[in-house]
Amino acid sequence: MHMNSHDIIIIGGGVMGCATAYYLLKGDPRLNVAILEMDPTYEKASTPLSDGNTRIQFNIKENIQMSQYGLEVLRTFADDMSVGGEKPDPAFRQQGNLFVLDEASRDESHEGMLLQKSLGCEVHWLTPEEVKQHFPLYNLKDCVAGAFGPHDGTMSPMAVLDGYKKKVISLGAKYIQAEVSEVLKEGNQVSGVKLASGEVLNSNIVMNAAGAWAPKIAKSAGVELPIAPTKRQVTIIETNYHGEGVLPVLFLPSGLYVIHEGEGMFMVGKSFPDDYIGYDDFRWEKNVFEERIWSELVENIPSFDRLKILRGWAGLYEVNTLDGNAILGEWTQLKDFYLANGFSGHGFLQCHAVGRYIAELMLGKTPSLDLSIFS
C-alpha cells in the first residue's frame, strides 16, 4: 500500500472522529485509518470547551436513543478503553438534569417525557414543590412543573476524548497533526484530501468530523452545509452556598443553565440570538455575564445577588441553522464522503452512537440504531 494512502481518512480528532475510528477498528482491525487533527492541544476544539453534560430529555426518538446508548457505553467505558492497564476516568457525576417548565414549555415537555418513558427512560414529572426539594436555591419563578432525569449529568469531556484517542492509537489508527485544505474527488467519488502543507493523502472514504470547522471542509468539496460556527461562553462563579452534595443541573425556560461544580462553585451559561458567528473570537467576555445574565440569575436564585466571578471561557457550537439537529451519513452527491456535523451543542453526548453508526455505514453493516432521519 502506498504510504500516503489510507482505507479511511477522518478529518477531525475530537470525540466524533475518535469514536468513529474506535468502532471501525473494532469492526475490522486490519483497516488503515488516519485521523487528521489540526491542533492536538485542542485549544479551540469544542470537545474540551464543552460543559460535558449528557441528557435523555429530547423530543425526537432517535436523539433519546442515542443518549440511552451513550449511558450504556459509559457504564463500562473505563474498562473498554483501558490501554496497558491505564484506564480513563470520565468522572461521570449523574447528579441529574432538572428542567424548569413554564406555561409556554409545559405541554411540549410533557409530550417529550411520555416519549422518553415509552422508550424505557427514567424521567420524573415534578410539581413546583418537588422542584424546590431538588434545587432549594431556586425561588420557583414562573415554574408550573419540572422534568427530572436522574441518570443525566456531567462528566469530563477531555477524559472521554482521551479514552477514545489512546484506545484507537493502540488499535493501530494513525493520528496525524495536519490541517486539511481541500477534500479531493474524481467525478462523484471522493478520492482523498489535500493538506495545508500541499501534501496529498489518498483514500476512497473520507469523513468530515471537523466540528465547527465542518462547513469549510465541506465547501472545498462543493458541499454547502447550513452550519454556523457560533460563539458560546460559560462563566464560573463562587457563591456562599454551603449545602450537602451536588445539586442537579438547572435548566430554566429562557435557556439559562446553572451547573453546580461542588461547594459554592457554579458554572453558568446562556445562548443569545445575537451570539457571534465566526472563527476568530474565543475571548471570554466578563461583561456579558455582568450585563446580560446576572440579573436573570438573581431573579431566579436570589442568594446569588452576591457572588465572585472567577473565570470563564468561550468555544464554538456548530449550529445547524436548518433544524438544530445532526447531519449524518453519506453525502448523496459525493460517494463515500461521510458527514457527522451540525450537532448544535449536543455532539459530545451523541458521539458514542454516532461513531458506531458512521462506522457501520462505512463497513456496509446494518446499523444497530437507524439514524437515517438525520441524513
C-alpha positions, 0 to 999 in steps of 0.5 A: 500500500502506498504510504500516503494512502489510507482505507479511511481518512477522518478529518477531525480528532475530537470525540466524533472522529475518535469514536468513529475510528474506535468502532471501525477498528473494532469492526475490522482491525486490519483497516488503515485509518488516519485521523487528521487533527489540526491542533492536538492541544485542542485549544479551540476544539469544542470537545474540551470547551464543552460543559460535558453534560449528557441528557435523555430529555429530547423530543425526537426518538432517535436523539433519546436513543442515542443518549440511552446508548451513550449511558450504556457505553459509559457504564463500562467505558473505563474498562473498554478503553483501558490501554496497558492497564491505564484506564480513563476516568470520565468522572461521570457525576449523574447528579441529574438534569432538572428542567424548569417548565413554564406555561409556554414549555409545559405541554411540549415537555410533557409530550417529550417525557411520555416519549422518553418513558415509552422508550424505557427512560427514567424521567420524573414529572415534578410539581413546583414543590418537588422542584424546590426539594431538588434545587432549594436555591431556586425561588420557583419563578414562573415554574408550573412543573419540572422534568427530572432525569436522574441518570443525566449529568456531567462528566469530563469531556477531555477524559472521554476524548482521551479514552477514545484517542489512546484506545484507537492509537493502540488499535493501530489508527494513525493520528496525524497533526495536519490541517486539511485544505481541500477534500479531493474527488474524481467525478462523484467519488471522493478520492482523498484530501489535500493538506495545508502543507500541499501534501496529498493523502489518498483514500476512497472514504473520507469523513468530515468530523471537523466540528465547527470547522465542518462547513469549510471542509465541506465547501472545498468539496462543493458541499454547502452545509447550513452550519454556523460556527457560533460563539458560546461562553460559560462563566464560573462563579463562587457563591456562599452556598454551603449545602450537602452534595451536588445539586442537579443541573438547572435548566430554566425556560429562557435557556439559562443553565446553572451547573453546580461544580461542588461547594459554592462553585457554579458554572453558568451559561446562556445562548443569545440570538445575537451570539457571534458567528465566526472563527476568530473570537474565543475571548471570554467576555466578563461583561456579558455575564455582568450585563446580560445574565446576572440579573436573570440569575438573581431573579431566579436564585436570589442568594446569588445577588452576591457572588465572585466571578472567577473565570470563564471561557468561550468555544464554538457550537456548530449550529445547524441553522436548518433544524438544530439537529445532526447531519449524518451519513453519506453525502448523496452527491459525493460517494463515500464522503461521510458527514457527522456535523451540525450537532448544535451543542449536543455532539459530545453526548451523541458521539458514542452512537454516532461513531458506531453508526458512521462506522457501520455505514462505512463497513456496509453493516446494518446499523444497530440504531437507524439514524437515517432521519438525520441524513 
